[in-house]
Amino acid sequence: MEVMIAKTAGFCFGVKRAVDQVYEQLKRNDKPIYTYGPIIHNEEVVRDLEEKGVKVIHSEEELAELHDAVVVIRSHGVGKRVYEIMKEKDIELVDATCPFVKKIHRIAVEQNEEGRRLIIVGNENHPEVQGIKGWGNDNTLVIETPEQATSMPILEGEKLCIVSQTTFNYNKFQDLVEKVSEKRYDILVLNTICNATQERQVEAKRIASEVDAMIVIGGKSSSNTQKLYDICRRECKNTYYIQTLGDLDPDCGNSVRSVGITAGASTPNYIIEEVHTNVRIKF
């Protein structure tokens, strides 16, 4: 059996940087360590950190109750209000926000100051998008579907700035921009999809089109992994979405001669290697 593994699979720069910073704090800091939300969307990594004493907080209310603690801002980033609370409470801040996400925060502030309404293309419930909204103003909108793009409550003559969640599907982003452009003329479009995301999606699509079965590894709440699965599923009907090797239970007989493997940006290398090493046993 031939096994093809994506070169772009696994931790991206921003995720690796965030995870490394938490482990570094465990080595050098005696204060209680918290992350604002799970540091990344991978249950295995979060569980390991919890076993080492790192706790997860999920709200501004929980944050405001902390004293003499270290809080690591996860790679997804947070809104402006979280920084303000940490300053007010004199909480030690370790900012592990992905630099590509940080760039969108700056864009949000700058474009609002220039009088443009911010339109975010992405999943409104995703923490990255919620963080970006936290740097916009009350007029900031989030769209994810063509229907939302065509029904936005935009005022006549209003200037817009369109940005994207860093892990959004590039082709869908382009389609939504075209939908908005049909109705508006004064639009500044900034493609803020991470290059690593685009490369990962392109490679996954290519591999899935060439194999009999495709395995996509990542956390169930990982946005970029879900998009990888959707892309691969369109190319290969035998596509499996797993978090670890133990989740893989294929039912495709003996017809599989080639298998492809890719993984989301929050998947540790050791999980990818375990799947790669044992995939022939599973099929």
Stockholm file with secondary structure:
# STOCKHOLM 1.0

chainA/1-283         MEVMIAKTAGFCFGVKRAVDQVYEQLKRNDKPIYTYGPIIHNEEVVRDLEEKGVKVIHSEEELAELHDAVVVIRSHGVGKRVYEIMKEKDIELVDATCPFVKKIHRIAVEQNEEGRRLIIVGNENHPEVQGIKGWGNDNTLVIETPEQATSMPILEGEKLCIVSQTTFNYNKFQDLVEKVSEKRYDILVLNTICNATQERQVEAKRIASEVDAMIVIGGKSSSNTQKLYDICRRECKNTYYIQTLGDLDPDCGNSVRSVGITAGASTPNYIIEEVHTNVRIKF
#=GR chainA/1-283 SS CEEEECTTCSCCHHHHHHHHHHHHHHHHCCSCEEEESCSSSCHHHHHHHHHTTCEEECSHHHHHTCCSCEEEECTTCCCHHHHHHHHHTTCEEEECCCHHHHHHHHHHHHHHHTTCEEEEESCTTSHHHHHHHTTSCTTCEEECSHHHHHSCCCCTTCCEEEEECTTSCHHHHHHHHHHHHTTCSSEEECCCCCHHHHHHHHHHHHHHTTSSEEEEECCTTCHHHHHHHHHHHHHCSSEEEESSGGGCCCCCTTCCCEEEEEECTTCCHHHHHHHHHHHHHHC
#=GC SS_cons         CEEEECTTCSCCHHHHHHHHHHHHHHHHCCSCEEEESCSSSCHHHHHHHHHTTCEEECSHHHHHTCCSCEEEECTTCCCHHHHHHHHHTTCEEEECCCHHHHHHHHHHHHHHHTTCEEEEESCTTSHHHHHHHTTSCTTCEEECSHHHHHSCCCCTTCCEEEEECTTSCHHHHHHHHHHHHTTCSSEEECCCCCHHHHHHHHHHHHHHTTSSEEEEECCTTCHHHHHHHHHHHHHCSSEEEESSGGGCCCCCTTCCCEEEEEECTTCCHHHHHHHHHHHHHHC
//
